[in-house]
Amino acid sequence: MEPNLLNIGFGSTAVADRVVAIVSPNSAPMKRLKDDAKKDQRLIDATHGRRTRSIIIMDSNHIILSAIQAETISQRFTLLKENNG
């Protein structure tokens, strides 16, 4: 079975079935989460040099940074789930 790929912006994708949460990066706990992931080499920066607008938490404990708003990625995720059952 082919994995459902979630567009996270600027040509980057993530496997939708492995996404645990899509959150905004503005709070202090999310900044700590990002810093801890960077320290542990679990951080994937998919912003392409742009400002981080969302953090995607994967079931593998990896953290993905995206320059697309969390709400936009959530809408794409919902649409993907509805279309692929």
HUWOVEN-V262715 format. One record per residue. N is the residue number from 1. RES is the residue in one letter. PHI is phi in degrees with one decimal (999 if undefined). OMEGA is omega in whole degrees, -180 to 180 (* if undefined). NEAR is the number of other ideal C-beta (glycine too) atoms within 12 Angstrom. Layout:
((N,RES,PHI,OMEGA,NEAR) (N,RES,PHI,OMEGA,NEAR))
//
This chain:
((1,M,999,-179,7) (2,E,-78.1,-179,8) (3,P,-71.4,175,14) (4,N,-79.7,-179,22) (5,L,-99.3,-180,19) (6,L,-97.5,178,34) (7,N,-72.6,180,23) (8,I,-109.1,172,37) (9,G,107.0,173,28) (10,F,55.4,176,17) (11,G,82.4,-180,12) (12,S,-98.6,178,24) (13,T,-135.3,175,25) (14,A,-134.4,179,35) (15,V,-72.8,-173,24) (16,A,-60.7,-178,29) (17,D,-68.8,-178,19) (18,R,-102.0,-180,21) (19,V,-76.4,177,34) (20,V,-97.6,-178,21) (21,A,-154.8,174,21) (22,I,-125.2,-172,32) (23,V,-129.9,176,28) (24,S,-81.5,-175,25) (25,P,-87.6,-169,31) (26,N,-79.4,-176,16) (27,S,-83.8,-180,13) (28,A,-60.8,178,10) (29,P,-61.7,179,15) (30,M,-70.4,176,25) (31,K,-65.3,176,19) (32,R,-64.7,178,15) (33,L,-58.0,179,29) (34,K,-63.8,-179,32) (35,D,-63.8,178,18) (36,D,-64.0,180,19) (37,A,-64.8,179,26) (38,K,-64.9,180,19) (39,K,-63.2,-178,12) (40,D,-89.5,-180,13) (41,Q,58.4,176,12) (42,R,-114.7,-175,20) (43,L,-94.5,176,24) (44,I,-117.9,-178,25) (45,D,-96.0,180,27) (46,A,-108.7,-178,30) (47,T,-84.4,-178,24) (48,H,54.9,176,16) (49,G,83.8,-180,10) (50,R,-92.8,179,17) (51,R,-67.7,178,16) (52,T,-72.8,-180,32) (53,R,-116.0,175,26) (54,S,-155.3,177,38) (55,I,-121.3,180,42) (56,I,-110.9,-179,47) (57,I,-100.4,-177,31) (58,M,-101.6,180,26) (59,D,-70.0,178,16) (60,S,-85.6,-179,17) (61,N,76.0,174,18) (62,H,-80.7,179,27) (63,I,-118.8,180,37) (64,I,-111.6,175,40) (65,L,-97.2,179,41) (66,S,-131.7,178,41) (67,A,-90.6,178,26) (68,I,-96.7,179,35) (69,Q,-56.1,180,23) (70,A,-58.8,-180,30) (71,E,-63.9,179,16) (72,T,-65.4,180,22) (73,I,-65.9,178,35) (74,S,-62.1,177,24) (75,Q,-63.5,178,18) (76,R,-62.3,180,29) (77,F,-63.3,179,33) (78,T,-62.1,179,17) (79,L,-60.8,-180,16) (80,L,-62.9,180,24) (81,K,-66.4,180,16) (82,E,-67.0,-178,12) (83,N,-73.6,-177,12) (84,N,-109.3,175,16) (85,G,61.1,*,7))
//
